[in-house]
Amino acid sequence: MFNKTLSKSNAIKKIAILTTIVSVFLVGCGSDQNYKREVDGNEDYLQSPALKPLIIPQGVSVPAETNDYYVDNNEVQGALGKKLDIRPPVLPIPTIADAFADYSNGAVTFNTPLSDNVWGRIGNVLTNKNIPIKHSDNKSITTDKAFIVRADEDQSIEASFVFNREVLGQTETITLRLTSLTRGNEDILSQPIEVQRYVVGLFNDIMDEVAPESLRVVPRKTDNDENSGAEQTERSSLSQELKEDLKN
């Protein structure tokens, strides 16, 4: 009886220790977002030795040189390994019919029908994201600096934005750009990728707000979809039976 009690106690202790260790790892994974923007794998290739010249024995003919297989032995300038950000650039995604969006030179330009009232709903988006508005009228919106947190960043940035509006006929053209962008004490307004990430990010947040309800709800399966799935299953079954017959 004593041995069983002691064994059970030791088992409980081991489980408690393992649970604590797993919890520590989970907390670390939750706070460290580097895995979302770094290559995960062995980095021994960074220590690869330089290529040696090819020694050709006398009497051996070699093919003519071609640039198709040229290896550049010059020193690489730029980020390597863990310093290389692998995240793709963010692209503007208009969610309104007959709308057009383009990103160029640090600004998103968006053209949309007036009937969608995009301009009138920008203020709500900024308020929901805790971005204070310094000035607003029918032609422009200027924000104060605000902290913005992204799920793939460990540190928040501080940014301010300006919106400009031009009405032409039954459409409006809205331009969004940054007026400041800092991370800690570092001014990153001169870094194109960072500028694109936060300008386009805010634009897509606005598009989420003004998107029609049909884009917010997952479409339900219809009877035709279910029949189509049944037909595909039946065809797959017949194909498998045919393969078995051919084998036999």
Sequence and secondary structure as in RCSB ss.txt:
>XXXX:A:sequence
MFNKTLSKSNAIKKIAILTTIVSVFLVGCGSDQNYKREVDGNEDYLQSPALKPLIIPQGVSVPAETNDYYVDNNE
VQGALGKKLDIRPPVLPIPTIADAFADYSNGAVTFNTPLSDNVWGRIGNVLTNKNIPIKHSDNKSITTDKAFIVR
ADEDQSIEASFVFNREVLGQTETITLRLTSLTRGNEDILSQPIEVQRYVVGLFNDIMDEVAPESLRVVPRKTDND
ENSGAEQTERSSLSQELKEDLKN
>XXXX:A:secstr
 HHHHHHHHHHHHHHHHHHHHHHHHHHHHHH  GGGTS  S  GGGG          TT       GGG    S 
  S  GGG            STT EEEEETTEEEEEEEGGG  HHHHHHHHHHTT  EEEE SSEEEE  EEE  
TT SS EEEEEEEEEEEETTEEEEEEEEEEEEETTEE TT HHHHHHHHHHHHHHHHHHHS GGGTS     HHH
HHHHHHHHHHHHHHHHHHHHHH 
